[in-house]
Amino acid sequence: MRALFYSPKPLTKIARYYILLLMRKYVVFTLLFALAATAAVAEFKFKDLPDDHWAASAVYDLVRMGVTKGYPDGTFRGNKKISRYETAVFLSKLATVIEAENIVNDIAVL
């Protein structure tokens, strides 16, 4: 693995452009994967969350972002108490999504 990335010379312009191209392809692939996952989840509805509930749009936004997916039986259980473990997982996933959005915005500026 070291031989693949090792170079005694500093990176040249061509190498820098090549790395930028690889990063761009990775971001495009990631966005396409996220879009495909979003399309699969777009029509999903929780059994216990009516469309007119005050938090429905926020819950479904988090589902589309991949932060939460509810329980295996198709319920969200919004009135159930949440444990510290569930809170930690939720916040970790949310931070990952926010970080990914920041990376996409940074690359868009390039």
Backbone bond lengths (Angstrom), bond angles and torsions (degrees), N, CA, C in turn:
res aa  C-N    CA-C-N  psi(-1)  N-CA   C-N-CA  omega(-1)  CA-C   N-CA-C  phi
1 M - - - 1.450 - - 1.527 110.30 -
2 R 1.337 116.66 -35.77 1.457 119.16 -177.72 1.523 111.20 -64.68
3 A 1.310 117.52 -37.52 1.457 121.03 -178.66 1.524 111.68 -62.78
4 L 1.297 117.39 -29.27 1.456 121.26 -178.97 1.526 111.69 -67.77
5 F 1.319 118.11 -37.03 1.453 121.62 -175.37 1.533 114.00 -107.67
6 Y 1.311 118.35 -8.80 1.453 121.33 -175.87 1.523 110.89 -78.75
7 S 1.305 115.55 133.73 1.457 121.05 174.93 1.521 107.70 -148.22
8 P 1.339 118.26 128.78 1.462 119.54 179.86 1.531 112.17 -70.68
9 K 1.339 117.70 -18.83 1.457 122.26 -179.97 1.524 109.94 -95.10
10 P 1.330 116.77 154.37 1.465 118.23 173.31 1.529 110.03 -65.85
11 L 1.299 116.50 160.14 1.454 120.11 -179.48 1.522 110.80 -62.19
12 T 1.300 115.30 137.07 1.457 120.37 177.84 1.515 109.41 -91.61
13 K 1.328 116.83 174.97 1.460 120.55 178.07 1.526 110.77 -59.30
14 I 1.307 117.19 -41.64 1.462 120.19 -178.42 1.523 110.17 -63.28
15 A 1.321 117.12 -43.40 1.460 120.02 179.21 1.518 110.91 -63.89
16 R 1.321 117.29 -39.51 1.455 120.60 178.83 1.523 111.02 -63.47
17 Y 1.324 116.97 -43.53 1.462 120.27 177.79 1.528 111.09 -64.30
18 Y 1.326 116.15 -37.69 1.451 120.30 178.53 1.526 110.59 -63.48
19 I 1.325 116.74 -43.25 1.468 120.45 178.40 1.521 109.87 -64.18
20 L 1.326 117.40 -42.51 1.461 121.02 177.84 1.528 110.81 -61.37
21 L 1.328 116.62 -40.75 1.460 120.81 177.66 1.527 111.01 -62.50
22 L 1.326 117.57 -42.82 1.460 121.04 177.94 1.528 110.96 -63.03
23 M 1.337 116.80 -42.14 1.461 120.06 178.62 1.526 110.38 -63.32
24 R 1.316 116.56 -40.70 1.470 120.62 179.69 1.525 110.58 -63.79
25 K 1.329 117.15 -42.93 1.467 120.41 178.38 1.524 110.42 -62.88
26 Y 1.330 117.08 -38.57 1.462 120.83 178.69 1.520 110.39 -63.40
27 V 1.323 117.33 -43.80 1.462 120.77 -179.60 1.523 110.42 -65.38
28 V 1.326 117.58 -42.77 1.468 120.54 178.62 1.519 110.01 -62.11
29 F 1.323 117.35 -44.34 1.458 120.86 178.25 1.528 110.82 -60.59
30 T 1.327 116.26 -43.84 1.466 120.94 179.74 1.522 110.89 -62.83
31 L 1.318 117.13 -43.27 1.465 120.42 179.01 1.523 111.74 -65.24
32 L 1.333 117.22 -40.50 1.466 119.84 177.70 1.523 111.29 -64.73
33 F 1.318 116.73 -39.97 1.457 120.52 177.43 1.521 110.47 -63.71
34 A 1.336 116.74 -43.69 1.470 120.83 178.83 1.522 110.77 -64.22
35 L 1.329 116.89 -38.02 1.462 120.74 178.66 1.527 110.55 -65.41
36 A 1.322 116.81 -41.10 1.468 120.04 178.04 1.524 110.80 -65.11
37 A 1.319 117.07 -40.44 1.457 120.27 178.04 1.520 110.59 -66.35
38 T 1.329 117.12 -37.40 1.460 121.15 178.54 1.514 110.79 -65.70
39 A 1.315 117.17 -40.69 1.466 120.43 179.83 1.525 110.71 -63.82
40 A 1.314 116.78 -35.41 1.467 119.80 179.79 1.523 111.19 -70.68
41 V 1.323 117.23 -28.85 1.462 121.68 -177.11 1.525 111.94 -94.29
42 A 1.339 117.54 -13.04 1.459 121.67 -170.39 1.526 113.27 -56.91
43 E 1.299 118.67 -35.98 1.457 121.18 -176.69 1.523 113.17 -95.81
44 F 1.320 117.36 4.41 1.457 121.01 -178.21 1.525 110.56 -72.14
45 K 1.326 116.83 134.68 1.469 122.29 176.76 1.523 108.52 -129.59
46 F 1.332 115.73 136.18 1.457 120.23 174.90 1.518 109.85 -77.41
47 K 1.332 115.99 141.57 1.463 121.44 -179.39 1.524 112.48 -64.84
48 D 1.325 117.14 -32.59 1.464 121.01 -173.83 1.536 113.30 -105.47
49 L 1.331 117.62 16.56 1.463 121.00 179.63 1.524 109.55 -125.88
50 P 1.343 116.93 99.03 1.464 119.13 179.97 1.531 111.53 -67.14
51 D 1.321 116.59 152.10 1.460 121.08 -178.92 1.527 112.70 -62.04
52 D 1.322 117.83 -27.45 1.460 120.36 -177.96 1.538 112.72 -91.40
53 H 1.321 117.89 8.54 1.468 121.23 177.76 1.524 108.74 -67.66
54 W 1.323 117.50 145.79 1.460 121.52 -175.89 1.525 113.49 -63.91
55 A 1.331 118.46 -23.50 1.469 121.06 -177.89 1.529 112.88 -107.25
56 A 1.316 117.86 5.26 1.471 120.55 -174.26 1.527 112.26 -59.08
57 S 1.311 117.87 -46.07 1.475 119.22 -177.62 1.530 111.19 -63.97
58 A 1.324 117.55 -39.44 1.472 120.48 178.84 1.524 111.08 -65.96
59 V 1.320 116.65 -41.95 1.466 120.68 179.59 1.521 110.12 -62.64
60 Y 1.336 117.21 -46.60 1.467 119.67 -178.89 1.526 112.21 -69.91
61 D 1.338 118.08 -27.83 1.464 120.15 172.91 1.523 110.37 -64.00
62 L 1.328 116.81 -43.31 1.465 120.68 178.50 1.521 111.75 -66.51
63 V 1.325 117.33 -33.35 1.468 120.40 176.40 1.526 109.50 -66.82
64 R 1.332 117.66 -43.87 1.466 121.29 179.56 1.524 111.78 -63.20
65 M 1.327 117.13 -33.41 1.466 120.67 178.75 1.525 112.17 -79.32
66 G 1.327 118.05 -10.05 1.458 121.06 179.25 1.512 113.77 85.42
67 V 1.331 117.38 13.28 1.459 121.00 -178.38 1.521 110.90 -78.05
68 T 1.314 117.21 -37.39 1.460 121.41 179.43 1.519 109.34 -139.56
69 K 1.305 116.34 157.39 1.459 119.61 178.00 1.521 112.40 -137.80
70 G 1.306 117.77 2.07 1.455 120.08 179.73 1.518 111.89 79.33
71 Y 1.325 114.54 -162.62 1.463 120.86 -177.89 1.528 110.38 -100.14
72 P 1.334 117.69 159.03 1.462 121.17 -177.40 1.532 114.58 -59.45
73 D 1.326 116.80 -22.77 1.470 118.67 -179.19 1.532 112.36 -84.62
74 G 1.338 118.30 7.28 1.461 122.13 176.62 1.517 114.23 85.75
75 T 1.322 117.39 16.46 1.460 121.11 178.45 1.522 110.10 -111.05
76 F 1.332 115.07 159.05 1.463 120.94 177.05 1.525 111.17 -101.55
77 R 1.313 116.57 -31.12 1.469 123.72 179.73 1.534 111.49 55.76
78 G 1.320 115.24 56.07 1.446 121.66 -177.06 1.517 114.78 -65.24
79 N 1.316 118.29 -21.90 1.461 121.04 179.89 1.525 112.63 -91.68
80 K 1.321 117.79 -3.38 1.464 122.35 -179.45 1.530 109.84 -77.49
81 K 1.332 116.20 144.25 1.463 120.18 175.47 1.520 109.27 -66.19
82 I 1.327 116.47 148.07 1.461 121.71 -178.77 1.539 108.97 -109.31
83 S 1.332 116.28 137.26 1.466 120.15 -178.63 1.534 110.26 -84.84
84 R 1.310 116.18 170.29 1.463 120.73 176.55 1.523 110.52 -64.65
85 Y 1.313 116.57 -36.51 1.469 120.06 179.64 1.524 110.58 -64.65
86 E 1.317 116.30 -45.46 1.463 119.90 178.74 1.530 110.56 -63.28
87 T 1.325 117.13 -38.69 1.458 121.38 178.19 1.529 110.40 -64.55
88 A 1.322 117.23 -41.99 1.462 121.21 179.73 1.527 111.06 -62.61
89 V 1.326 117.25 -44.84 1.462 121.01 179.57 1.527 110.32 -64.07
90 F 1.327 116.06 -44.06 1.455 121.70 179.97 1.531 110.93 -59.41
91 L 1.326 116.95 -49.62 1.461 120.84 -178.79 1.527 111.99 -66.55
92 S 1.324 116.99 -35.83 1.456 120.60 178.02 1.527 110.89 -63.95
93 K 1.328 116.42 -45.50 1.470 120.09 178.60 1.526 111.00 -64.73
94 L 1.317 117.23 -40.23 1.459 120.99 178.94 1.526 111.03 -64.08
95 A 1.324 117.10 -42.30 1.468 120.78 178.28 1.520 111.10 -63.03
96 T 1.325 117.45 -38.44 1.466 121.67 178.18 1.521 110.71 -63.51
97 V 1.326 116.90 -43.08 1.464 120.95 179.53 1.522 110.35 -64.97
98 I 1.315 117.15 -43.92 1.467 120.96 -179.92 1.522 110.36 -63.98
99 E 1.327 117.45 -41.05 1.458 121.24 178.63 1.524 110.59 -64.17
100 A 1.325 117.96 -41.39 1.470 121.69 178.98 1.525 110.33 -63.27
101 E 1.329 117.41 -40.07 1.469 120.20 178.06 1.524 110.72 -64.91
102 N 1.315 118.27 -38.17 1.454 121.41 178.29 1.523 111.06 -64.98
103 I 1.332 117.30 -39.20 1.468 121.29 178.44 1.518 109.79 -64.43
104 V 1.342 117.22 -43.14 1.459 120.63 179.28 1.522 109.74 -62.30
105 N 1.331 117.52 -42.49 1.466 120.24 178.94 1.520 111.07 -65.09
106 D 1.326 118.11 -38.95 1.466 121.40 179.03 1.529 111.30 -64.60
107 I 1.318 116.50 -40.45 1.473 120.10 -179.85 1.517 110.17 -71.55
108 A 1.325 118.36 -34.04 1.454 121.37 178.33 1.527 111.36 -62.03
109 V 1.322 116.62 -30.63 1.459 121.15 179.29 1.534 110.20 -68.46
110 L 1.342 116.66 -32.63 1.464 119.81 -179.42 1.485 108.99 -62.91
